[in-house]
Amino acid sequence: VAAQNCRKRKLNALLNLEEDVCNLQTQKESLKKEHFQCSRSISRMKQKLNNLYHDIFSRLRDDQGRPVNPCQYVIHCSSDGSVFIIPKLVVKSEQKQDSAKEQKQK
């Protein structure tokens, strides 16, 4: 009787594990689909942002009426909603300062 109960517990444990494996495989497939949809959504957003970026720069002009070069400037949005066009050199130097501060904090 003890051996029979032991085999029954072992069988139940195996069945539970098989059920868990099936549930995890289903969850994995669901997560794969979600990941694919998120990746596709991010890709679309990046493309829209890129199009917007080019559209904005195609309309911008400097003081002499010449088009602003997107290779030399970046669009910066502040936390209060203000939008600025900043030279890339300024942004790079700020990034260097920020990374230097992070290194000091570590």
C-alpha positions in Angstrom: 0.0 0.0 0.0 2.8 2.4 0.9 4.5 1.6 -2.5 1.2 2.1 -4.3 0.7 5.5 -2.5 4.3 6.5 -3.4 3.8 5.6 -7.1 0.5 7.6 -7.0 2.2 10.7 -5.5 5.1 10.3 -8.0 2.6 10.1 -10.9 0.7 13.1 -9.6 3.9 15.0 -9.3 4.8 14.2 -12.9 1.4 15.1 -14.2 1.7 18.5 -12.3 5.1 19.1 -13.8 3.9 18.3 -17.3 1.0 20.7 -16.8 3.4 23.3 -15.6 5.6 22.8 -18.7 2.6 23.2 -21.0 1.5 26.4 -19.2 5.1 27.8 -19.4 5.3 27.0 -23.1 2.0 28.7 -23.6 3.2 31.7 -21.6 6.5 31.7 -23.5 4.6 31.8 -26.9 2.4 34.6 -25.6 5.5 36.6 -24.4 7.2 36.0 -27.8 4.1 37.5 -29.5 4.0 40.4 -27.1 7.7 41.0 -27.6 7.3 41.0 -31.4 4.4 43.4 -31.2 6.3 45.7 -28.9 9.4 45.6 -31.2 7.2 46.4 -34.2 5.5 49.2 -32.3 8.9 50.7 -31.2 10.2 50.4 -34.8 7.1 52.3 -36.0 7.6 55.0 -33.3 11.2 55.4 -34.2 10.3 55.8 -37.9 7.7 58.4 -37.0 10.1 60.3 -34.8 12.7 60.2 -37.6 10.2 61.5 -40.1 9.1 64.3 -37.7 12.8 65.1 -37.0 13.5 65.5 -40.7 10.3 67.4 -41.3 11.2 69.9 -38.5 14.7 70.4 -39.8 13.4 70.8 -43.4 11.4 73.8 -42.2 14.0 75.4 -39.9 16.1 78.4 -41.1 19.0 80.2 -39.6 19.3 84.0 -39.2 20.3 84.3 -42.9 17.4 82.2 -44.1 19.5 79.1 -44.9 18.3 75.7 -43.9 19.6 74.4 -40.5 21.9 71.4 -40.9 20.6 68.4 -39.0 24.1 67.1 -38.8 25.2 70.0 -36.7 22.2 70.5 -34.5 19.8 68.4 -32.3 16.3 69.0 -31.0 16.2 69.2 -27.2 12.9 69.1 -25.3 13.0 70.3 -21.7 10.8 69.1 -18.9 8.6 72.2 -19.1 7.7 71.4 -22.7 10.1 74.0 -24.3 11.8 72.9 -27.5 15.3 74.1 -28.4 17.7 73.6 -31.3 21.1 73.0 -29.8 24.5 72.5 -31.5 25.6 68.9 -31.2 29.0 70.0 -29.8 27.1 71.4 -26.7 25.2 68.2 -26.3 28.3 66.0 -26.6 30.1 68.1 -24.0 27.1 67.9 -21.6 27.1 64.1 -22.1 30.8 63.9 -21.3 30.2 65.9 -18.1 27.3 63.7 -17.1 29.3 60.5 -17.6 32.2 62.0 -15.6 29.8 62.8 -12.8 28.4 59.3 -12.9 32.0 57.8 -12.8 32.8 60.0 -9.7 29.6 58.8 -7.9 30.6 55.2 -8.4 
